[in-house]
Amino acid sequence: MALTSISPTGSDSAAFGLDFQSLLRIILTQLTYQDPLKPVDNFQFVSQLAQFSQLQQSQALNDQITSLIAAQSATQATTLLGRTIDFEASGTTVSGVVQSVSFATGQPTVTIKTSDGQTISSISIADVSQVR
């Protein structure tokens, strides 16, 4: 069985908000206080290490996917600038030209100017039904 070296960074978090170093300290504490007459089986120990490693890697992957989705939303929103969009508001379809994109809430929202000069802001890109 080959064990791979894992070099965690200080910002990586694992399950329950613990970083990888904290998880290793838990294992070390478990080993320190185990009953010498009933030691932990090597297979169980390696299995626990592998599980902690998988948790850490899963959390890192989840963080990267979340960042990727946020970047994709930002890119999608900025491509709407200057384009005409349709969205539902109070049961009617409203059209307008996208004037600006805002990221104040963490999610991109757009501000449009309708053909009659009205400005409507804080429109989520999830509410856009058509782009022209």
N, C-alpha and C positions, 0 to 999 in steps of 0.2 A: 504494500500500500504506500503510495507516494503522497506526502503532505506538501502542500504549496505554501509559500510564504505570503503572508498578508501584511500589507503595510498601510494601516488605516491613517487617515488624516484627522486632525483635530476637530474638523467640522462634521465628519461623518457621524451619523446617529444610527443606532440600532433600535430594536423594539423597545417600547416603554420609555423612550427618551434617554436611554443609556448609550454611551459611546462604547466602542469596542474595548477600550482599556478597562472600563468599568465591568464589562462582562468577563474579562480575563481575571479581574480581581475577585469576582464572585466565585469563579472556578478555583482559584488559588485558596480562597477562604474555605471552600468546600473540602479541598484536599487537606488543608491544615487541621481541620476539626473532624475528619472522618475517624470512625472507629478502627483502630489498628487490627482488631480481630476480624473485622469485616470490611476490608478495603474495597474501594470501587474497582470493578472489573475494568481492565484496559480498554476493552471494546466499548463499554459504557462511557468512559472518559473521552475517548476519541470521537464517539458519537455525539456527545454533548458539545465538544469543540466544533465539530462540523455543523451542528445545528445553529450555534451562535454565529458562526461564520456566514452561514446561509441567511440568517436574519439580517446581519449587517449588510450583506451584498444586496438583498432584496430591498432594503430601505434605501440604499444608495441608488439602485435602479429606479425605484419609485420616484425619488427626488429628481433624477435626470429626466424621466418621462414627464413629470409635472412641469419642469422648466421648458421642455420641448413644446408642450401643448401651449404654454403661455406665449412662447416666441411665435408659434404658428398663428395664434389668435391675433397677436400684434401685427404680424405681417399681413394677415388677411384684412384687418381693419384699415391699415394704411393704404392698401390697394383700392379702397373705396373712395379715397379723396378725389373730388371732382366728378364722381360718377353719380348717376341718378339711381335712387333706390326706392323701393316700395316696401311699406310695412303696415301692419294692422294697428289701428288706434281707435278705440271706442266702436268697434264693429265696422269701420270703414277703412278702405285702403288709402293711405296717404303717400304721396310721391314728393321727392325733393332731391336736390343736389347736395351731396355731402360736403360740408364746409370745413369741418375739423374732426379730429379724433382725440379722445381723452382717455387716459389710463388712470385717473384719480382713484377709482374704486378697486383697482387691480384687474378688472375686466375692461376690455376696450368698449367704449361707447362713442357714438357719433352724433354730430350736430348737423342738421340739414336746414336748407332754406327752400321752402315750397315755392311754387310758381306765383302765388299771390303775395310773396314777400314775408311770410311768417317763418320765424326761426323756431325749430323744435330741437331740444337738446336731450342728452342722456338716453339715446336710443341704443339698446343692446344690439350687437350684430347678430345675436341669435334670433331677434325679432324680424330681421330683414327677410322678406319673401322673394324679392326679385332685384337684380342688379342690371342696369342698362348702360 
